[in-house]
Amino acid sequence: MTDTAVRPAGTTEAPLVLTTDAPRTLGFFDQFTLWGNFGISLFGPVTGALVAAYTGSLWQGLLAVVVGCGIGALVLGGAAVFGSQTGAPAMASLRGLFGRRGSIAPTVLNIAQNVGWATMEIIVISQAAVAVTSERWRWLFVVLAGIIATAMAVRPLGSVKILRKFMVWLVLLASVYLFVQVLSKPTHALPQDSVFGFWPAVDLAAAGVVSFAPLAADYTRHSRTNKAAFSGSALGYGLAAIAYYALGVVAVATLQTNSEDVITALVTLPAGAIALLVLLVDEVDEAYANVYSTTQSAHNLIGHIDRRWISVAIGVIATGIALFINLGNYTQFLYLIGSVFIPLFAVAIADFFVVSKMKWDVSGTAKFRWQPTAAWLIGFVAYQLVNPGTVSGWSPFWTKIQQALFNHQPVPGWLGATYTSIIVSMVAAILLGRIGRRPTA
């Protein structure tokens, strides 16, 4: 791949077209603060409140958050090295796994999920702003969030510097304040009407973190070293996600709220509106990340088009959708993402580090490889069989197979879809990958 656009000498911005000749300007602290900002999200308390509902226990909920986010962070860190090693964006780097044509399938899926995430981020920003102001201004907050996120996507590396220099410190202060307020309240017993168990809660927490794995290489391709890419992304996002998911779990126990009302409950704390306002501004970086990564994914298909125009188009689409829909079934959206991308990146990590020895062909002539494709399918099936979810028109099919497999008995409580899928996917990738695999020069 070559950059067909002329870039000014000494530029430190991301290339305008698909290229592996990306500036390497980000060290560990840059990556750590970037991914820490991504991990600090208003979706964190929402997901944490769902984890609390799934476990029905404060301490089990906190443990599920640590385990789920820990597993997700390791997957995220592994995916981050793809970018620092190859210099290619995330979906283009998967050419080394599936070949040029084979990478189209995950690329299309990633574009769909990123547009969805960008839309949901804009919606949650507007909802939080409405909780502080008035419902009649929702449209204005949607438009403003969309404009700012799109502008940041047009200048991604410049936006990283702004996040590092300014937002990270304001966000830390707001976060500490919210934690102090929530932890100062007495705890209450959690509701037991929506308890599904510990491992489904782990699946939920892990899916939220792994949802960023398909974006990782878009930013770590600018990392100076593989070590900075792995540790910066895994620690930055993992620790921030643990903290904010835990905030949601504790809020359910102390503020007696739920996933639908947790943001409103935080706003009603003394000066909570001010702290939420800071987080509201910071939330725009998640929307920006999804707009920019949609652009990078699109470059795997149309690499010759200036990314700035693609970002503007994606920003307009996400903002337009956000104006007319509500948040929807967030839980099942997370599960569906997890069932696709958890086994995908488990396969990718096993192939990249074990089978291919960190040597992937990410060029436009990379040939299709059936082995990792088959391993991905095997891991996806394993996830569905353990946790079919409740998606209409989809889950009943897998539930019937699950019942037949387990002789109509409940799935063992120790069996979690996330780690089962990861183990099955990695083993399949390694075993199948040794079939007909030639050393890459």
Contacts in CASP RR format, 6 or more apart in sequence:
PFRMAT RR
TARGET T0000
AUTHOR 0000-0000-0000
METHOD contacts of the structure
MODEL  1
MTDTAVRPAGTTEAPLVLTTDAPRTLGFFDQFTLWGNFGISLFGPVTGAL
VAAYTGSLWQGLLAVVVGCGIGALVLGGAAVFGSQTGAPAMASLRGLFGR
RGSIAPTVLNIAQNVGWATMEIIVISQAAVAVTSERWRWLFVVLAGIIAT
AMAVRPLGSVKILRKFMVWLVLLASVYLFVQVLSKPTHALPQDSVFGFWP
AVDLAAAGVVSFAPLAADYTRHSRTNKAAFSGSALGYGLAAIAYYALGVV
AVATLQTNSEDVITALVTLPAGAIALLVLLVDEVDEAYANVYSTTQSAHN
LIGHIDRRWISVAIGVIATGIALFINLGNYTQFLYLIGSVFIPLFAVAIA
DFFVVSKMKWDVSGTAKFRWQPTAAWLIGFVAYQLVNPGTVSGWSPFWTK
IQQALFNHQPVPGWLGATYTSIIVSMVAAILLGRIGRRPTA
1 18 0 8 1.000
1 19 0 8 1.000
1 20 0 8 1.000
1 88 0 8 1.000
1 92 0 8 1.000
1 362 0 8 1.000
1 363 0 8 1.000
1 364 0 8 1.000
2 19 0 8 1.000
2 21 0 8 1.000
3 15 0 8 1.000
3 16 0 8 1.000
3 17 0 8 1.000
3 18 0 8 1.000
3 19 0 8 1.000
3 21 0 8 1.000
4 17 0 8 1.000
4 304 0 8 1.000
5 15 0 8 1.000
5 16 0 8 1.000
5 17 0 8 1.000
5 306 0 8 1.000
7 13 0 8 1.000
7 15 0 8 1.000
7 16 0 8 1.000
11 23 0 8 1.000
12 23 0 8 1.000
12 25 0 8 1.000
12 157 0 8 1.000
13 23 0 8 1.000
13 155 0 8 1.000
13 156 0 8 1.000
13 157 0 8 1.000
13 158 0 8 1.000
14 22 0 8 1.000
14 23 0 8 1.000
14 156 0 8 1.000
14 157 0 8 1.000
14 222 0 8 1.000
14 307 0 8 1.000
15 21 0 8 1.000
15 22 0 8 1.000
15 307 0 8 1.000
16 306 0 8 1.000
16 307 0 8 1.000
16 308 0 8 1.000
17 299 0 8 1.000
17 303 0 8 1.000
17 304 0 8 1.000
17 305 0 8 1.000
17 306 0 8 1.000
17 307 0 8 1.000
18 89 0 8 1.000
18 92 0 8 1.000
18 299 0 8 1.000
18 300 0 8 1.000
18 303 0 8 1.000
18 304 0 8 1.000
20 86 0 8 1.000
20 87 0 8 1.000
20 88 0 8 1.000
20 92 0 8 1.000
20 221 0 8 1.000
20 362 0 8 1.000
22 87 0 8 1.000
22 221 0 8 1.000
22 222 0 8 1.000
23 157 0 8 1.000
23 222 0 8 1.000
24 222 0 8 1.000
24 223 0 8 1.000
24 224 0 8 1.000
25 157 0 8 1.000
25 222 0 8 1.000
25 224 0 8 1.000
26 34 0 8 1.000
26 157 0 8 1.000
26 160 0 8 1.000
26 219 0 8 1.000
26 220 0 8 1.000
26 222 0 8 1.000
26 223 0 8 1.000
26 224 0 8 1.000
26 228 0 8 1.000
27 223 0 8 1.000
27 224 0 8 1.000
27 225 0 8 1.000
27 228 0 8 1.000
28 227 0 8 1.000
28 228 0 8 1.000
28 231 0 8 1.000
28 232 0 8 1.000
29 164 0 8 1.000
30 160 0 8 1.000
30 161 0 8 1.000
30 164 0 8 1.000
31 80 0 8 1.000
31 219 0 8 1.000
31 220 0 8 1.000
31 223 0 8 1.000
31 228 0 8 1.000
31 229 0 8 1.000
31 231 0 8 1.000
31 232 0 8 1.000
31 233 0 8 1.000
31 236 0 8 1.000
32 231 0 8 1.000
32 232 0 8 1.000
32 235 0 8 1.000
32 236 0 8 1.000
33 163 0 8 1.000
33 164 0 8 1.000
33 168 0 8 1.000
33 236 0 8 1.000
34 160 0 8 1.000
34 163 0 8 1.000
34 164 0 8 1.000
34 219 0 8 1.000
35 232 0 8 1.000
35 233 0 8 1.000
35 235 0 8 1.000
35 236 0 8 1.000
35 237 0 8 1.000
35 238 0 8 1.000
35 240 0 8 1.000
36 168 0 8 1.000
36 236 0 8 1.000
36 237 0 8 1.000
36 238 0 8 1.000
36 239 0 8 1.000
36 240 0 8 1.000
37 163 0 8 1.000
37 167 0 8 1.000
37 168 0 8 1.000
37 171 0 8 1.000
37 240 0 8 1.000
37 282 0 8 1.000
37 285 0 8 1.000
38 212 0 8 1.000
38 237 0 8 1.000
38 240 0 8 1.000
38 285 0 8 1.000
38 286 0 8 1.000
38 289 0 8 1.000
39 212 0 8 1.000
39 236 0 8 1.000
39 237 0 8 1.000
39 238 0 8 1.000
39 240 0 8 1.000
39 241 0 8 1.000
39 244 0 8 1.000
39 286 0 8 1.000
40 171 0 8 1.000
40 175 0 8 1.000
40 240 0 8 1.000
40 243 0 8 1.000
40 244 0 8 1.000
40 279 0 8 1.000
40 282 0 8 1.000
41 121 0 8 1.000
41 244 0 8 1.000
41 283 0 8 1.000
41 286 0 8 1.000
42 124 0 8 1.000
42 125 0 8 1.000
42 128 0 8 1.000
42 263 0 8 1.000
42 276 0 8 1.000
42 279 0 8 1.000
42 280 0 8 1.000
42 283 0 8 1.000
43 120 0 8 1.000
43 121 0 8 1.000
43 124 0 8 1.000
43 208 0 8 1.000
43 286 0 8 1.000
43 330 0 8 1.000
44 241 0 8 1.000
44 244 0 8 1.000
44 245 0 8 1.000
44 247 0 8 1.000
44 248 0 8 1.000
45 244 0 8 1.000
45 245 0 8 1.000
45 247 0 8 1.000
45 248 0 8 1.000
45 251 0 8 1.000
45 262 0 8 1.000
45 263 0 8 1.000
45 266 0 8 1.000
46 124 0 8 1.000
46 248 0 8 1.000
46 259 0 8 1.000
46 262 0 8 1.000
46 263 0 8 1.000
46 330 0 8 1.000
47 204 0 8 1.000
47 205 0 8 1.000
47 208 0 8 1.000
47 245 0 8 1.000
47 248 0 8 1.000
47 259 0 8 1.000
47 334 0 8 1.000
48 61 0 8 1.000
48 65 0 8 1.000
48 205 0 8 1.000
48 244 0 8 1.000
48 245 0 8 1.000
48 246 0 8 1.000
48 247 0 8 1.000
48 248 0 8 1.000
48 249 0 8 1.000
48 252 0 8 1.000
48 259 0 8 1.000
49 248 0 8 1.000
49 249 0 8 1.000
49 251 0 8 1.000
49 252 0 8 1.000
49 257 0 8 1.000
49 258 0 8 1.000
49 259 0 8 1.000
49 262 0 8 1.000
50 201 0 8 1.000
50 204 0 8 1.000
50 259 0 8 1.000
50 330 0 8 1.000
50 331 0 8 1.000
51 61 0 8 1.000
51 64 0 8 1.000
51 65 0 8 1.000
51 201 0 8 1.000
51 204 0 8 1.000
51 205 0 8 1.000
51 245 0 8 1.000
51 248 0 8 1.000
51 249 0 8 1.000
52 58 0 8 1.000
52 61 0 8 1.000
52 190 0 8 1.000
52 248 0 8 1.000
52 249 0 8 1.000
52 252 0 8 1.000
52 253 0 8 1.000
53 190 0 8 1.000
53 191 0 8 1.000
53 194 0 8 1.000
53 195 0 8 1.000
53 252 0 8 1.000
53 258 0 8 1.000
53 259 0 8 1.000
54 61 0 8 1.000
54 64 0 8 1.000
54 194 0 8 1.000
54 195 0 8 1.000
54 196 0 8 1.000
54 197 0 8 1.000
54 200 0 8 1.000
54 201 0 8 1.000
54 204 0 8 1.000
55 61 0 8 1.000
55 64 0 8 1.000
55 190 0 8 1.000
55 195 0 8 1.000
55 197 0 8 1.000
55 198 0 8 1.000
55 201 0 8 1.000
56 190 0 8 1.000
56 191 0 8 1.000
56 192 0 8 1.000
56 194 0 8 1.000
56 195 0 8 1.000
57 190 0 8 1.000
58 187 0 8 1.000
58 190 0 8 1.000
58 249 0 8 1.000
58 250 0 8 1.000
58 253 0 8 1.000
60 198 0 8 1.000
60 201 0 8 1.000
61 198 0 8 1.000
61 201 0 8 1.000
61 249 0 8 1.000
62 246 0 8 1.000
62 249 0 8 1.000
62 250 0 8 1.000
63 198 0 8 1.000
64 198 0 8 1.000
64 201 0 8 1.000
64 202 0 8 1.000
64 204 0 8 1.000
64 205 0 8 1.000
65 205 0 8 1.000
65 242 0 8 1.000
65 245 0 8 1.000
65 246 0 8 1.000
65 249 0 8 1.000
66 242 0 8 1.000
67 202 0 8 1.000
67 205 0 8 1.000
68 202 0 8 1.000
68 203 0 8 1.000
68 205 0 8 1.000
68 206 0 8 1.000
68 209 0 8 1.000
68 418 0 8 1.000
69 205 0 8 1.000
69 206 0 8 1.000
69 209 0 8 1.000
69 238 0 8 1.000
69 241 0 8 1.000
69 242 0 8 1.000
69 245 0 8 1.000
70 206 0 8 1.000
70 209 0 8 1.000
70 238 0 8 1.000
70 242 0 8 1.000
71 202 0 8 1.000
71 206 0 8 1.000
71 209 0 8 1.000
71 418 0 8 1.000
71 419 0 8 1.000
71 422 0 8 1.000
72 206 0 8 1.000
72 208 0 8 1.000
72 209 0 8 1.000
72 210 0 8 1.000
72 213 0 8 1.000
72 238 0 8 1.000
72 418 0 8 1.000
73 209 0 8 1.000
73 234 0 8 1.000
73 235 0 8 1.000
73 237 0 8 1.000
73 238 0 8 1.000
73 241 0 8 1.000
74 234 0 8 1.000
75 206 0 8 1.000
75 209 0 8 1.000
75 210 0 8 1.000
75 213 0 8 1.000
75 342 0 8 1.000
75 345 0 8 1.000
75 346 0 8 1.000
75 349 0 8 1.000
75 422 0 8 1.000
76 209 0 8 1.000
76 210 0 8 1.000
76 212 0 8 1.000
76 213 0 8 1.000
76 216 0 8 1.000
76 233 0 8 1.000
76 234 0 8 1.000
76 237 0 8 1.000
76 238 0 8 1.000
77 213 0 8 1.000
77 216 0 8 1.000
77 229 0 8 1.000
77 230 0 8 1.000
77 232 0 8 1.000
77 233 0 8 1.000
77 234 0 8 1.000
78 213 0 8 1.000
78 216 0 8 1.000
78 230 0 8 1.000
78 234 0 8 1.000
78 345 0 8 1.000
78 349 0 8 1.000
78 352 0 8 1.000
78 353 0 8 1.000
79 90 0 8 1.000
79 213 0 8 1.000
79 214 0 8 1.000
79 216 0 8 1.000
79 217 0 8 1.000
79 345 0 8 1.000
79 348 0 8 1.000
79 349 0 8 1.000
80 216 0 8 1.000
80 217 0 8 1.000
80 219 0 8 1.000
80 220 0 8 1.000
80 223 0 8 1.000
80 229 0 8 1.000
80 230 0 8 1.000
80 232 0 8 1.000
80 233 0 8 1.000
80 234 0 8 1.000
81 220 0 8 1.000
81 226 0 8 1.000
81 229 0 8 1.000
81 230 0 8 1.000
81 352 0 8 1.000
81 358 0 8 1.000
82 88 0 8 1.000
82 90 0 8 1.000
82 93 0 8 1.000
82 94 0 8 1.000
82 216 0 8 1.000
82 217 0 8 1.000
82 220 0 8 1.000
82 348 0 8 1.000
82 352 0 8 1.000
82 360 0 8 1.000
83 89 0 8 1.000
83 90 0 8 1.000
83 93 0 8 1.000
83 216 0 8 1.000
83 217 0 8 1.000
83 220 0 8 1.000
83 221 0 8 1.000
83 223 0 8 1.000
83 229 0 8 1.000
84 217 0 8 1.000
84 220 0 8 1.000
84 221 0 8 1.000
84 223 0 8 1.000
84 225 0 8 1.000
84 226 0 8 1.000
84 228 0 8 1.000
84 229 0 8 1.000
84 230 0 8 1.000
85 226 0 8 1.000
85 352 0 8 1.000
85 358 0 8 1.000
85 360 0 8 1.000
86 93 0 8 1.000
86 217 0 8 1.000
86 221 0 8 1.000
86 360 0 8 1.000
86 362 0 8 1.000
87 93 0 8 1.000
87 217 0 8 1.000
87 221 0 8 1.000
87 362 0 8 1.000
88 95 0 8 1.000
88 217 0 8 1.000
88 221 0 8 1.000
88 362 0 8 1.000
89 217 0 8 1.000
89 218 0 8 1.000
89 221 0 8 1.000
89 296 0 8 1.000
89 297 0 8 1.000
89 299 0 8 1.000
89 300 0 8 1.000
90 110 0 8 1.000
90 214 0 8 1.000
90 215 0 8 1.000
90 216 0 8 1.000
90 217 0 8 1.000
90 218 0 8 1.000
90 293 0 8 1.000
90 296 0 8 1.000
90 297 0 8 1.000
91 103 0 8 1.000
91 106 0 8 1.000
91 107 0 8 1.000
91 110 0 8 1.000
91 214 0 8 1.000
91 296 0 8 1.000
91 297 0 8 1.000
91 299 0 8 1.000
91 300 0 8 1.000
92 103 0 8 1.000
92 296 0 8 1.000
92 299 0 8 1.000
92 300 0 8 1.000
92 362 0 8 1.000
93 217 0 8 1.000
93 360 0 8 1.000
93 362 0 8 1.000
94 103 0 8 1.000
94 106 0 8 1.000
94 107 0 8 1.000
94 348 0 8 1.000
95 102 0 8 1.000
95 103 0 8 1.000
95 300 0 8 1.000
95 360 0 8 1.000
95 361 0 8 1.000
95 362 0 8 1.000
95 363 0 8 1.000
95 364 0 8 1.000
95 366 0 8 1.000
96 103 0 8 1.000
96 356 0 8 1.000
96 360 0 8 1.000
96 361 0 8 1.000
96 362 0 8 1.000
96 366 0 8 1.000
96 369 0 8 1.000
97 103 0 8 1.000
97 347 0 8 1.000
97 348 0 8 1.000
97 351 0 8 1.000
97 352 0 8 1.000
97 360 0 8 1.000
97 369 0 8 1.000
97 372 0 8 1.000
98 105 0 8 1.000
98 106 0 8 1.000
98 368 0 8 1.000
98 369 0 8 1.000
98 372 0 8 1.000
98 373 0 8 1.000
99 361 0 8 1.000
99 366 0 8 1.000
99 367 0 8 1.000
99 368 0 8 1.000
99 369 0 8 1.000
100 363 0 8 1.000
100 364 0 8 1.000
100 365 0 8 1.000
100 366 0 8 1.000
100 367 0 8 1.000
100 368 0 8 1.000
101 368 0 8 1.000
102 368 0 8 1.000
102 373 0 8 1.000
103 300 0 8 1.000
103 366 0 8 1.000
104 300 0 8 1.000
104 301 0 8 1.000
106 214 0 8 1.000
106 344 0 8 1.000
107 297 0 8 1.000
107 300 0 8 1.000
107 301 0 8 1.000
109 340 0 8 1.000
109 341 0 8 1.000
110 214 0 8 1.000
110 293 0 8 1.000
110 294 0 8 1.000
110 297 0 8 1.000
111 294 0 8 1.000
111 297 0 8 1.000
111 298 0 8 1.000
113 211 0 8 1.000
113 214 0 8 1.000
113 337 0 8 1.000
113 341 0 8 1.000
114 214 0 8 1.000
114 215 0 8 1.000
114 290 0 8 1.000
114 291 0 8 1.000
114 293 0 8 1.000
114 294 0 8 1.000
114 297 0 8 1.000
115 290 0 8 1.000
115 294 0 8 1.000
115 314 0 8 1.000
115 317 0 8 1.000
115 318 0 8 1.000
115 321 0 8 1.000
116 290 0 8 1.000
116 318 0 8 1.000
116 321 0 8 1.000
117 211 0 8 1.000
117 286 0 8 1.000
117 290 0 8 1.000
118 149 0 8 1.000
118 287 0 8 1.000
118 290 0 8 1.000
118 291 0 8 1.000
118 294 0 8 1.000
118 314 0 8 1.000
118 315 0 8 1.000
118 318 0 8 1.000
119 318 0 8 1.000
119 321 0 8 1.000
119 322 0 8 1.000
119 325 0 8 1.000
120 327 0 8 1.000
120 330 0 8 1.000
120 333 0 8 1.000
121 145 0 8 1.000
121 149 0 8 1.000
121 283 0 8 1.000
121 284 0 8 1.000
121 286 0 8 1.000
121 287 0 8 1.000
121 290 0 8 1.000
122 142 0 8 1.000
122 145 0 8 1.000
122 146 0 8 1.000
122 149 0 8 1.000
122 287 0 8 1.000
122 318 0 8 1.000
122 319 0 8 1.000
122 322 0 8 1.000
123 142 0 8 1.000
123 322 0 8 1.000
123 325 0 8 1.000
123 326 0 8 1.000
123 327 0 8 1.000
124 263 0 8 1.000
124 283 0 8 1.000
124 327 0 8 1.000
125 141 0 8 1.000
125 142 0 8 1.000
125 145 0 8 1.000
125 280 0 8 1.000
125 283 0 8 1.000
125 284 0 8 1.000
125 287 0 8 1.000
126 138 0 8 1.000
126 141 0 8 1.000
126 142 0 8 1.000
126 145 0 8 1.000
126 322 0 8 1.000
127 138 0 8 1.000
127 263 0 8 1.000
127 327 0 8 1.000
128 263 0 8 1.000
128 267 0 8 1.000
128 276 0 8 1.000
128 279 0 8 1.000
128 280 0 8 1.000
128 283 0 8 1.000
129 137 0 8 1.000
129 138 0 8 1.000
129 141 0 8 1.000
129 280 0 8 1.000
130 137 0 8 1.000
130 138 0 8 1.000
130 141 0 8 1.000
131 263 0 8 1.000
131 264 0 8 1.000
131 267 0 8 1.000
131 276 0 8 1.000
132 267 0 8 1.000
132 273 0 8 1.000
132 276 0 8 1.000
132 277 0 8 1.000
132 280 0 8 1.000
139 323 0 8 1.000
142 319 0 8 1.000
142 320 0 8 1.000
142 322 0 8 1.000
142 323 0 8 1.000
143 319 0 8 1.000
143 323 0 8 1.000
145 283 0 8 1.000
145 284 0 8 1.000
145 287 0 8 1.000
145 319 0 8 1.000
145 322 0 8 1.000
146 284 0 8 1.000
146 287 0 8 1.000
146 315 0 8 1.000
146 318 0 8 1.000
146 319 0 8 1.000
146 322 0 8 1.000
147 319 0 8 1.000
148 284 0 8 1.000
148 287 0 8 1.000
148 288 0 8 1.000
149 284 0 8 1.000
149 287 0 8 1.000
149 288 0 8 1.000
149 290 0 8 1.000
149 291 0 8 1.000
149 315 0 8 1.000
149 318 0 8 1.000
150 288 0 8 1.000
150 291 0 8 1.000
150 311 0 8 1.000
150 312 0 8 1.000
150 314 0 8 1.000
150 315 0 8 1.000
150 316 0 8 1.000
150 319 0 8 1.000
152 159 0 8 1.000
152 284 0 8 1.000
152 285 0 8 1.000
152 288 0 8 1.000
152 291 0 8 1.000
152 292 0 8 1.000
153 159 0 8 1.000
153 288 0 8 1.000
153 291 0 8 1.000
153 292 0 8 1.000
153 295 0 8 1.000
153 311 0 8 1.000
153 314 0 8 1.000
153 315 0 8 1.000
154 308 0 8 1.000
154 311 0 8 1.000
154 312 0 8 1.000
156 219 0 8 1.000
156 288 0 8 1.000
156 292 0 8 1.000
157 222 0 8 1.000
159 285 0 8 1.000
159 288 0 8 1.000
160 219 0 8 1.000
163 285 0 8 1.000
167 281 0 8 1.000
167 282 0 8 1.000
167 285 0 8 1.000
170 278 0 8 1.000
170 282 0 8 1.000
171 278 0 8 1.000
171 279 0 8 1.000
171 282 0 8 1.000
173 278 0 8 1.000
174 274 0 8 1.000
174 275 0 8 1.000
174 276 0 8 1.000
174 278 0 8 1.000
174 279 0 8 1.000
175 243 0 8 1.000
175 244 0 8 1.000
175 275 0 8 1.000
175 279 0 8 1.000
177 271 0 8 1.000
177 272 0 8 1.000
177 275 0 8 1.000
178 247 0 8 1.000
178 266 0 8 1.000
178 269 0 8 1.000
178 272 0 8 1.000
178 275 0 8 1.000
179 243 0 8 1.000
179 247 0 8 1.000
181 269 0 8 1.000
181 270 0 8 1.000
181 272 0 8 1.000
182 247 0 8 1.000
182 250 0 8 1.000
182 251 0 8 1.000
182 254 0 8 1.000
182 255 0 8 1.000
182 266 0 8 1.000
182 269 0 8 1.000
183 250 0 8 1.000
183 254 0 8 1.000
185 254 0 8 1.000
185 255 0 8 1.000
186 254 0 8 1.000
187 250 0 8 1.000
187 253 0 8 1.000
187 254 0 8 1.000
188 253 0 8 1.000
188 254 0 8 1.000
188 256 0 8 1.000
190 252 0 8 1.000
190 253 0 8 1.000
191 258 0 8 1.000
197 413 0 8 1.000
198 413 0 8 1.000
199 413 0 8 1.000
199 414 0 8 1.000
199 415 0 8 1.000
199 416 0 8 1.000
199 417 0 8 1.000
199 418 0 8 1.000
200 387 0 8 1.000
200 416 0 8 1.000
200 417 0 8 1.000
202 416 0 8 1.000
202 418 0 8 1.000
202 419 0 8 1.000
203 335 0 8 1.000
203 338 0 8 1.000
203 387 0 8 1.000
203 416 0 8 1.000
203 417 0 8 1.000
203 418 0 8 1.000
204 331 0 8 1.000
204 334 0 8 1.000
204 335 0 8 1.000
205 241 0 8 1.000
205 245 0 8 1.000
206 338 0 8 1.000
206 342 0 8 1.000
206 418 0 8 1.000
207 334 0 8 1.000
207 335 0 8 1.000
207 337 0 8 1.000
207 338 0 8 1.000
207 342 0 8 1.000
207 418 0 8 1.000
208 241 0 8 1.000
208 334 0 8 1.000
208 337 0 8 1.000
208 338 0 8 1.000
209 237 0 8 1.000
209 238 0 8 1.000
209 241 0 8 1.000
210 337 0 8 1.000
210 338 0 8 1.000
210 341 0 8 1.000
210 342 0 8 1.000
210 345 0 8 1.000
211 334 0 8 1.000
211 337 0 8 1.000
211 338 0 8 1.000
211 341 0 8 1.000
212 237 0 8 1.000
212 289 0 8 1.000
213 341 0 8 1.000
213 345 0 8 1.000
214 293 0 8 1.000
214 297 0 8 1.000
214 341 0 8 1.000
214 344 0 8 1.000
214 345 0 8 1.000
215 289 0 8 1.000
215 290 0 8 1.000
215 293 0 8 1.000
216 233 0 8 1.000
218 292 0 8 1.000
218 293 0 8 1.000
218 296 0 8 1.000
219 233 0 8 1.000
219 289 0 8 1.000
220 229 0 8 1.000
220 233 0 8 1.000
223 229 0 8 1.000
248 262 0 8 1.000
251 257 0 8 1.000
251 262 0 8 1.000
251 265 0 8 1.000
251 266 0 8 1.000
252 258 0 8 1.000
252 262 0 8 1.000
255 262 0 8 1.000
255 265 0 8 1.000
255 266 0 8 1.000
257 264 0 8 1.000
257 265 0 8 1.000
259 330 0 8 1.000
259 331 0 8 1.000
263 276 0 8 1.000
266 272 0 8 1.000
266 275 0 8 1.000
266 276 0 8 1.000
267 273 0 8 1.000
267 276 0 8 1.000
269 275 0 8 1.000
287 318 0 8 1.000
290 318 0 8 1.000
291 311 0 8 1.000
291 314 0 8 1.000
291 315 0 8 1.000
291 318 0 8 1.000
292 311 0 8 1.000
294 310 0 8 1.000
294 311 0 8 1.000
294 314 0 8 1.000
295 307 0 8 1.000
295 310 0 8 1.000
295 311 0 8 1.000
295 314 0 8 1.000
296 307 0 8 1.000
298 305 0 8 1.000
298 310 0 8 1.000
298 314 0 8 1.000
299 305 0 8 1.000
299 307 0 8 1.000
299 310 0 8 1.000
302 310 0 8 1.000
332 389 0 8 1.000
332 390 0 8 1.000
332 391 0 8 1.000
335 387 0 8 1.000
335 389 0 8 1.000
335 391 0 8 1.000
336 391 0 8 1.000
338 383 0 8 1.000
338 418 0 8 1.000
339 380 0 8 1.000
339 383 0 8 1.000
339 384 0 8 1.000
339 387 0 8 1.000
339 417 0 8 1.000
339 421 0 8 1.000
340 380 0 8 1.000
342 383 0 8 1.000
342 418 0 8 1.000
342 421 0 8 1.000
342 422 0 8 1.000
342 425 0 8 1.000
343 375 0 8 1.000
343 376 0 8 1.000
343 378 0 8 1.000
343 379 0 8 1.000
343 380 0 8 1.000
343 382 0 8 1.000
343 383 0 8 1.000
343 421 0 8 1.000
343 422 0 8 1.000
343 424 0 8 1.000
343 425 0 8 1.000
344 376 0 8 1.000
344 380 0 8 1.000
344 425 0 8 1.000
346 379 0 8 1.000
346 421 0 8 1.000
346 422 0 8 1.000
346 425 0 8 1.000
346 426 0 8 1.000
346 429 0 8 1.000
347 372 0 8 1.000
347 375 0 8 1.000
347 376 0 8 1.000
347 379 0 8 1.000
347 425 0 8 1.000
347 426 0 8 1.000
347 428 0 8 1.000
347 429 0 8 1.000
348 372 0 8 1.000
349 426 0 8 1.000
350 375 0 8 1.000
350 425 0 8 1.000
350 426 0 8 1.000
350 427 0 8 1.000
350 429 0 8 1.000
350 430 0 8 1.000
351 372 0 8 1.000
351 375 0 8 1.000
351 429 0 8 1.000
351 430 0 8 1.000
351 433 0 8 1.000
352 358 0 8 1.000
352 360 0 8 1.000
354 429 0 8 1.000
354 430 0 8 1.000
355 429 0 8 1.000
355 430 0 8 1.000
355 433 0 8 1.000
355 434 0 8 1.000
355 437 0 8 1.000
356 437 0 8 1.000
356 440 0 8 1.000
357 440 0 8 1.000
359 440 0 8 1.000
359 441 0 8 1.000
360 366 0 8 1.000
360 440 0 8 1.000
361 367 0 8 1.000
361 440 0 8 1.000
371 429 0 8 1.000
371 432 0 8 1.000
371 433 0 8 1.000
371 435 0 8 1.000
371 436 0 8 1.000
371 437 0 8 1.000
372 429 0 8 1.000
372 432 0 8 1.000
372 433 0 8 1.000
374 428 0 8 1.000
374 432 0 8 1.000
375 425 0 8 1.000
375 428 0 8 1.000
375 429 0 8 1.000
375 432 0 8 1.000
375 433 0 8 1.000
376 425 0 8 1.000
378 424 0 8 1.000
378 425 0 8 1.000
378 428 0 8 1.000
379 421 0 8 1.000
379 424 0 8 1.000
379 425 0 8 1.000
379 428 0 8 1.000
380 421 0 8 1.000
382 417 0 8 1.000
382 420 0 8 1.000
382 421 0 8 1.000
382 424 0 8 1.000
382 425 0 8 1.000
383 417 0 8 1.000
383 418 0 8 1.000
383 420 0 8 1.000
383 421 0 8 1.000
384 398 0 8 1.000
385 398 0 8 1.000
385 401 0 8 1.000
385 402 0 8 1.000
385 405 0 8 1.000
386 402 0 8 1.000
386 411 0 8 1.000
386 415 0 8 1.000
386 416 0 8 1.000
386 417 0 8 1.000
386 420 0 8 1.000
386 421 0 8 1.000
387 411 0 8 1.000
387 416 0 8 1.000
387 417 0 8 1.000
388 395 0 8 1.000
388 396 0 8 1.000
388 397 0 8 1.000
388 398 0 8 1.000
388 399 0 8 1.000
388 402 0 8 1.000
389 395 0 8 1.000
389 398 0 8 1.000
402 411 0 8 1.000
END
